Amino acid sequence: MEHSEGSLFHLLEKGTSAVMVVKEAEERLLAAGFEELSFLQIWGLDDNRKYYVKHHDTTLFAFTLGKRPGYKDTIRIAAAHTDFPCLRIKPNPDVKAGGYAQVNIEVYGGAILNTWLDRPLSISGRVALASDDVMKPDMRFISIDRTLGVIPNLAVHMNREVNKGIELNKQKDLLPIFGLDTEEDEEKFLHFLAEELHTKREDILDYELWVYCREKPQYAGMKEELILSPRLDNLTSVQALLDGIIASECTEGIHVIALFDHEEIGSRTKQGAGSMLLVNLLQRILEALNRTPMQISASLYDAFLLSVDVAHGLHPNQMGKMDITNKPVLGKGLCIKEASSQSYATDCEAVAVVEQICRKAGIPYQKFVNRSDMAGGSTLGAVASGILPVKTVDVGVPLLAMHSAVETMGAGDMKSLTDLICAYFQML
């Protein structure tokens, strides 16, 4: 399958929060003929059909069925996450200081803090409004596509030691300026938000709003070999999974993608990979196919899971930070990630399966491990496979500046990842 960077760029621009990532995914799935289900309903599933289901607006599953799957037909799952390190706006957000209007924030995930300085910033997320049914607030999505704020650096003349390294205080140094305090408005931000939503200030009950970086994705390099963008972690993986499930011609078995929220804060939430969501989804599918409890259990243990998240690429200015014999480079293919600590959930048999898929389909790949004296990150694969104990492999494109406000990847690596997901669904 030929991958279009245009689709990735569109997702990077539209996916300004987990809510908006799921909204964009839903639009693409509907356009491809997928039908929406609800966890609140009893499912009736038909052969040769495609379905999706959302959870709390920030997690989404999609799956395809071929001919009526039999007892031993395969279940193939690929999972990624919809969230990314950023800044979250707190309740009662207005901060007034020296004639400026600021908003109070907290840091979400493991962001590289100083990369958020001097960037064009805006807001995205969802807002809960008052409704006639107390159990069902009026939920509104919002993503403002214009620059609202900035976190300015302090001038070098006032901070002569800045180039020696300055530790930023998350409460004091990261408050964005959203305007000038020119009026006696005690709730300036909430009145602004009410205007954007065409509602009354008193109807705003609560919100999940995220400050996001408005830098646009762009090519770089003398031959445009690189892509620079916010949110490459992990919208590259979301893009590959959407491409894979939409292109998947499921003639037998069950193909599933899972787009989880909250990976950046540990996954152990009601819409994270550490919840019972994935197991419950698979059980519901198999129950709708009239499997017995013992058949369901046996089918689940025979499943295979690809955990798709980004990897670290070799940094040319910091080559000593990489393992001494495993040094993945941008542009040379996706990474298979391994760790004896199981922070990447892999074993040699499962890795061999993915390697054989890559070899058969001619997909370039590399292997990533952390230096033995340096702790690395983790992914949702280790968490999800603890609840669904199946063969699991962590894969993803290599990045530079992971968790920066703007990250860097090899343009060609997106195709290798997409090709793997498509081949994974078609070959197994």
C-alpha positions as CSV (number, residue, x, y, z in Angstrom):
1,M,0.0,0.0,0.0
2,E,1.3,3.4,-0.9
3,H,1.2,5.8,2.0
4,S,0.3,9.4,1.6
5,E,2.1,11.8,3.9
6,G,-0.8,14.1,3.2
7,S,-3.0,11.9,5.4
8,L,-0.4,12.0,8.2
9,F,0.0,15.7,8.0
10,H,-3.8,16.1,8.1
11,L,-4.0,14.0,11.2
12,L,-1.1,15.9,12.8
13,E,-2.9,19.2,12.2
14,K,-6.4,18.0,13.3
15,G,-5.4,15.7,16.1
16,T,-4.7,18.5,18.6
17,S,-6.0,16.5,21.6
18,A,-7.0,12.9,22.2
19,V,-10.6,14.0,21.7
20,M,-9.8,15.4,18.3
21,V,-7.7,12.4,17.3
22,V,-10.7,10.1,17.9
23,K,-13.0,12.5,16.1
24,E,-10.7,12.4,13.0
25,A,-10.4,8.6,13.3
26,E,-14.2,8.3,13.4
27,E,-14.7,10.5,10.3
28,R,-12.2,8.3,8.4
29,L,-13.8,5.1,9.5
30,L,-17.3,6.2,8.7
31,A,-16.1,7.3,5.2
32,A,-14.7,3.8,4.8
33,G,-18.0,2.1,5.6
34,F,-17.5,1.3,9.3
35,E,-20.6,1.2,11.5
36,E,-20.7,2.6,15.0
37,L,-21.5,0.3,18.0
38,S,-22.0,1.3,21.7
39,F,-20.8,-0.5,24.8
40,L,-24.3,0.3,26.2
41,Q,-25.9,-2.0,23.7
42,I,-26.0,-5.8,23.0
43,W,-24.2,-6.4,19.7
44,G,-25.5,-8.3,16.7
45,L,-22.6,-8.7,14.2
46,D,-22.8,-9.7,10.6
47,D,-20.3,-11.4,8.3
48,N,-18.1,-9.2,6.1
49,R,-18.8,-6.1,8.1
50,K,-16.8,-3.3,9.7
51,Y,-17.5,-1.7,13.1
52,Y,-16.1,0.8,15.6
53,V,-16.9,1.8,19.1
54,K,-15.7,4.8,21.2
55,H,-15.2,5.1,25.0
56,H,-15.2,8.5,26.8
57,D,-14.5,10.3,23.5
58,T,-10.8,9.7,23.7
59,T,-10.4,5.9,23.1
60,L,-11.6,4.1,20.0
61,F,-11.7,0.5,18.7
62,A,-12.3,-0.6,15.2
63,F,-12.6,-4.2,13.9
64,T,-13.5,-6.1,10.8
65,L,-15.0,-9.5,10.3
66,G,-14.7,-11.8,7.3
67,K,-16.9,-14.8,6.7
68,R,-18.5,-16.0,9.9
69,P,-15.4,-16.7,12.0
70,G,-15.0,-20.2,13.2
71,Y,-13.8,-21.4,16.6
72,K,-10.1,-21.4,15.7
73,D,-10.0,-18.4,13.4
74,T,-7.3,-15.9,14.3
75,I,-7.6,-12.6,16.3
76,R,-5.1,-10.0,15.2
77,I,-4.8,-6.7,17.2
78,A,-2.8,-3.6,16.8
79,A,-2.8,-0.9,19.4
80,A,-1.5,2.7,19.7
81,H,-2.3,5.8,21.8
82,T,-4.2,9.0,21.2
83,D,-2.5,11.2,23.8
84,F,0.8,13.1,23.9
85,P,2.8,15.2,26.4
86,C,1.3,18.7,26.6
87,L,-0.2,21.2,29.1
88,R,-3.6,20.9,30.7
89,I,-5.7,23.9,31.8
90,K,-6.7,23.7,35.5
91,P,-10.1,24.7,36.9
92,N,-10.4,28.4,37.9
93,P,-7.7,29.1,35.3
94,D,-7.3,32.9,35.3
95,V,-4.0,34.3,36.5
96,K,-3.4,38.0,36.4
97,A,0.2,39.3,36.8
98,G,1.6,42.7,35.8
99,G,-1.1,43.5,33.3
100,Y,-1.1,40.1,31.6
101,A,-3.9,37.6,31.4
102,Q,-2.5,34.1,31.9
103,V,-4.0,30.6,32.4
104,N,-3.1,28.1,35.1
105,I,-1.8,24.8,33.7
106,E,-0.4,21.5,34.8
107,V,2.1,19.4,32.8
108,Y,0.6,16.2,31.2
109,G,3.1,13.4,30.6
110,G,6.8,13.6,30.3
111,A,7.2,16.8,28.2
112,I,10.6,18.4,27.5
113,L,9.6,21.6,29.2
114,N,11.9,24.2,27.6
115,T,10.7,23.2,24.1
116,W,7.3,24.7,24.9
117,L,8.8,28.2,25.3
118,D,8.3,30.7,22.5
119,R,5.9,28.4,20.6
120,P,2.5,29.5,19.1
121,L,-0.1,27.8,21.4
122,S,-3.8,27.2,21.3
123,I,-6.4,25.0,23.1
124,S,-8.2,21.8,22.3
125,G,-10.5,19.3,24.1
126,R,-14.0,19.0,25.4
127,V,-16.3,21.0,27.6
128,A,-19.2,19.8,29.7
129,L,-22.2,22.2,29.7
130,A,-25.4,22.2,31.8
131,S,-28.3,20.1,30.4
132,D,-31.8,19.1,31.4
133,D,-30.6,15.6,32.2
134,V,-28.1,15.7,35.1
135,M,-26.7,12.3,34.1
136,K,-26.0,13.5,30.6
137,P,-24.2,16.9,30.4
138,D,-24.1,18.6,27.0
139,M,-20.6,17.6,25.8
140,R,-18.9,20.0,23.3
141,F,-15.7,19.5,21.4
142,I,-13.4,22.4,20.7
143,S,-10.2,22.9,18.9
144,I,-9.2,26.6,18.2
145,D,-7.2,26.9,15.0
146,R,-5.6,30.2,15.8
147,T,-2.8,31.2,18.2
148,L,-4.0,32.2,21.6
149,G,-0.9,32.2,23.7
150,V,2.8,31.9,24.2
151,I,5.2,31.1,27.1
152,P,8.0,33.6,26.5
153,N,11.6,33.0,27.4
154,L,13.3,35.5,29.7
155,A,15.7,37.7,27.7
156,V,19.3,36.6,27.9
157,H,20.3,40.0,29.4
158,M,18.1,39.1,32.4
159,N,19.2,35.5,32.5
160,R,22.9,35.4,31.7
161,E,23.2,31.7,32.8
162,V,20.5,30.5,30.5
163,N,22.9,28.7,28.1
164,K,24.3,26.8,31.0
165,G,21.0,25.1,31.6
166,I,18.0,26.4,33.5
167,E,15.5,24.2,35.4
168,L,11.9,25.3,34.8
169,N,9.4,25.3,37.6
170,K,6.2,23.6,36.3
171,Q,3.9,25.9,38.3
172,K,5.7,29.2,37.9
173,D,7.6,29.2,34.6
174,L,5.1,27.5,32.3
175,L,2.0,29.8,32.6
176,P,1.0,30.8,29.1
177,I,0.2,34.4,28.3
178,F,-3.2,34.5,26.6
179,G,-3.6,38.3,26.4
180,L,-3.5,41.5,28.2
181,D,-5.4,42.2,31.4
182,T,-7.3,45.2,30.1
183,E,-10.7,44.7,31.8
184,E,-12.1,43.9,35.2
185,D,-13.2,40.4,34.3
186,E,-12.7,37.9,37.1
187,E,-13.3,35.0,34.7
188,K,-11.8,36.2,31.5
189,F,-10.9,32.7,30.1
190,L,-14.3,31.2,30.9
191,H,-16.1,34.1,29.2
192,F,-13.8,33.7,26.2
193,L,-14.6,30.0,26.2
194,A,-18.4,30.6,26.4
195,E,-18.1,32.9,23.4
196,E,-16.3,30.3,21.4
197,L,-18.9,27.7,22.2
198,H,-21.9,30.2,21.7
199,T,-23.2,29.5,25.2
200,K,-23.5,31.2,28.6
201,R,-20.6,31.3,31.1
202,E,-22.9,29.8,33.8
203,D,-23.6,26.8,31.6
204,I,-19.9,25.7,31.7
205,L,-19.6,23.1,34.4
206,D,-16.1,21.6,33.7
207,Y,-13.7,20.9,30.9
208,E,-10.7,18.9,29.7
209,L,-8.7,21.4,27.8
210,W,-5.2,21.0,26.6
211,V,-2.7,23.6,25.4
212,Y,-1.2,22.4,22.2
213,C,1.6,23.5,19.9
214,R,0.4,25.1,16.7
215,E,3.6,24.4,14.7
216,K,2.6,22.8,11.4
217,P,4.1,19.6,10.1
218,Q,6.7,20.2,7.4
219,Y,9.4,18.4,5.4
220,A,13.1,19.1,6.1
221,G,16.4,18.1,4.6
222,M,18.1,18.7,1.3
223,K,15.9,16.0,-0.3
224,E,13.0,16.4,2.1
225,E,14.0,13.2,3.8
226,L,12.8,14.3,7.3
227,I,9.5,15.4,8.8
228,L,9.3,17.9,11.7
229,S,6.0,18.2,13.6
230,P,4.3,18.2,17.0
231,R,2.6,14.9,18.0
232,L,4.6,12.5,15.9
233,D,4.5,10.5,19.2
234,N,2.1,8.8,18.7
235,L,0.0,10.0,15.8
236,T,2.4,8.2,13.3
237,S,1.1,5.0,14.9
238,V,-2.5,6.1,14.8
239,Q,-2.2,6.9,11.1
240,A,-0.7,3.5,10.4
241,L,-3.4,1.6,12.3
242,L,-6.2,3.5,10.5
243,D,-4.6,2.9,7.1
244,G,-4.1,-0.8,8.0
245,I,-7.7,-1.5,9.2
246,I,-9.3,0.4,6.4
247,A,-7.2,-1.3,3.8
248,S,-7.7,-4.7,5.5
249,E,-9.7,-7.2,3.4
250,C,-10.7,-9.5,6.2
251,T,-11.6,-12.8,4.6
252,E,-11.3,-14.8,7.8
253,G,-10.6,-14.2,11.4
254,I,-11.0,-10.9,13.3
255,H,-8.9,-7.8,12.8
256,V,-8.8,-5.1,15.6
257,I,-7.2,-1.8,16.2
258,A,-7.2,-0.2,19.6
259,L,-6.5,3.6,20.0
260,F,-6.1,4.1,23.8
261,D,-5.9,7.3,25.8
262,H,-3.6,8.0,28.8
263,E,-0.5,6.1,27.7
264,E,1.6,9.1,28.6
265,I,0.5,8.9,32.2
266,G,0.7,5.1,32.7
267,S,-2.3,3.6,30.9
268,R,-4.0,2.6,34.1
269,T,-7.3,4.4,33.7
270,K,-10.8,3.7,32.6
271,Q,-9.9,4.5,29.0
272,G,-6.3,3.3,29.0
273,A,-4.7,0.0,28.0
274,G,-4.6,-1.0,31.6
275,S,-8.4,-1.2,31.8
276,M,-10.6,-4.2,30.9
277,L,-11.7,-2.5,27.7
278,L,-9.7,-4.6,25.2
279,V,-10.6,-7.9,26.9
280,N,-14.3,-6.8,27.2
281,L,-14.3,-5.8,23.5
282,L,-13.0,-9.1,22.3
283,Q,-15.3,-11.0,24.6
284,R,-18.3,-9.1,23.2
285,I,-17.3,-9.8,19.7
286,L,-16.9,-13.5,20.4
287,E,-20.1,-13.7,22.3
288,A,-21.9,-12.1,19.4
289,L,-20.4,-14.9,17.3
290,N,-22.0,-17.5,19.6
291,R,-18.8,-18.8,21.1
292,T,-18.9,-20.7,24.4
293,P,-17.0,-19.4,27.4
294,M,-14.3,-22.1,26.9
295,Q,-14.0,-21.2,23.2
296,I,-13.8,-17.5,24.0
297,S,-10.9,-18.2,26.5
298,A,-9.0,-20.4,24.0
299,S,-9.5,-17.8,21.2
300,L,-8.2,-15.0,23.3
301,Y,-5.0,-16.9,24.3
302,D,-4.4,-17.5,20.6
303,A,-4.5,-13.8,19.7
304,F,-1.5,-11.7,18.7
305,L,-0.9,-8.0,19.6
306,L,1.2,-5.4,18.0
307,S,1.9,-2.5,20.3
308,V,2.7,0.4,18.0
309,D,4.6,3.4,19.5
310,V,7.6,5.4,18.5
311,A,11.3,4.5,19.3
312,H,14.4,6.5,19.8
313,G,16.6,7.1,16.8
314,L,20.4,7.6,16.9
315,H,21.1,11.3,17.7
316,P,24.2,12.5,15.7
317,N,25.3,14.9,18.5
318,Q,24.7,12.5,21.3
319,M,25.7,9.1,19.9
320,G,26.9,7.9,23.3
321,K,23.3,7.8,24.5
322,M,22.5,4.8,22.2
323,D,23.2,1.1,22.8
324,I,26.6,0.2,21.5
325,T,25.5,-2.4,18.9
326,N,21.9,-1.4,18.2
327,K,21.7,2.1,16.7
328,P,18.5,2.6,14.6
329,V,18.8,5.6,12.2
330,L,16.0,7.7,10.8
331,G,15.0,6.7,7.3
332,K,16.1,3.1,7.5
333,G,12.8,1.5,8.5
334,L,10.6,0.9,11.5
335,C,12.0,-0.4,14.8
336,I,11.3,-3.6,16.7
337,K,11.7,-2.7,20.4
338,E,13.1,-5.2,22.9
339,A,13.8,-5.0,26.7
340,S,14.7,-7.6,29.2
341,S,12.7,-5.6,31.8
342,Q,9.6,-6.2,29.6
343,S,9.0,-2.4,29.4
344,Y,8.7,-3.4,25.8
345,A,6.6,-6.6,25.7
346,T,8.5,-8.9,23.4
347,D,9.8,-12.4,23.3
348,C,11.9,-14.0,20.5
349,E,9.1,-16.1,19.1
350,A,6.8,-13.1,18.7
351,V,9.7,-11.0,17.3
352,A,10.4,-13.7,14.8
353,V,6.9,-13.5,13.5
354,V,7.1,-9.8,12.8
355,E,10.6,-10.2,11.2
356,Q,9.2,-12.9,8.9
357,I,6.3,-10.6,7.9
358,C,8.9,-7.8,7.1
359,R,11.1,-10.1,5.2
360,K,8.3,-11.6,3.1
361,A,6.8,-8.1,2.3
362,G,10.2,-6.5,1.8
363,I,9.7,-4.0,4.7
364,P,12.9,-2.4,6.1
365,Y,13.3,-2.8,9.9
366,Q,15.7,-2.2,12.7
367,K,16.0,-3.2,16.3
368,F,16.0,-0.9,19.3
369,V,17.2,-1.6,22.8
370,N,18.2,0.8,25.6
371,R,21.7,1.2,26.8
372,S,22.2,-1.1,29.8
373,D,23.1,1.8,32.1
374,M,20.1,4.0,31.0
375,A,16.5,3.4,31.8
376,G,14.2,3.9,28.8
377,G,10.5,4.5,28.4
378,S,7.7,2.0,28.3
379,T,4.6,1.4,26.1
380,L,1.1,0.3,26.4
381,G,2.1,-3.2,25.2
382,A,3.5,-4.2,28.5
383,V,0.4,-3.0,30.3
384,A,-2.1,-4.5,27.9
385,S,-0.4,-7.9,27.6
386,G,-0.5,-8.2,31.4
387,I,-4.3,-8.3,31.2
388,L,-4.5,-10.1,27.8
389,P,-1.5,-12.5,28.0
390,V,-0.9,-13.1,24.3
391,K,2.2,-12.9,22.0
392,T,3.0,-9.2,21.9
393,V,5.6,-7.2,20.0
394,D,6.5,-3.5,20.3
395,V,7.2,-1.6,17.0
396,G,7.3,2.0,15.8
397,V,9.1,4.6,13.8
398,P,12.3,6.0,15.2
399,L,12.2,9.7,16.3
400,L,14.6,12.4,17.4
401,A,13.5,14.7,20.3
402,M,10.8,12.4,21.5
403,H,8.4,14.3,23.8
404,S,9.6,17.7,22.5
405,A,7.0,20.2,21.4
406,V,8.3,19.5,17.9
407,E,9.8,16.0,17.0
408,T,11.7,14.7,14.0
409,M,11.3,11.5,12.0
410,G,12.4,10.0,8.7
411,A,9.8,10.6,6.0
412,G,10.3,7.1,4.5
413,D,9.8,5.3,7.9
414,M,6.1,6.1,7.8
415,K,5.7,3.9,4.8
416,S,7.5,1.0,6.4
417,L,5.3,1.1,9.5
418,T,2.1,1.4,7.4
419,D,3.2,-1.5,5.2
420,L,3.9,-3.6,8.3
421,I,0.4,-3.0,9.7
422,C,-1.2,-3.8,6.3
423,A,0.9,-7.0,5.9
424,Y,0.2,-8.0,9.5
425,F,-3.5,-8.0,8.9
426,Q,-3.3,-9.7,5.5
427,M,-0.8,-12.5,6.2
428,L,-1.9,-13.8,9.6
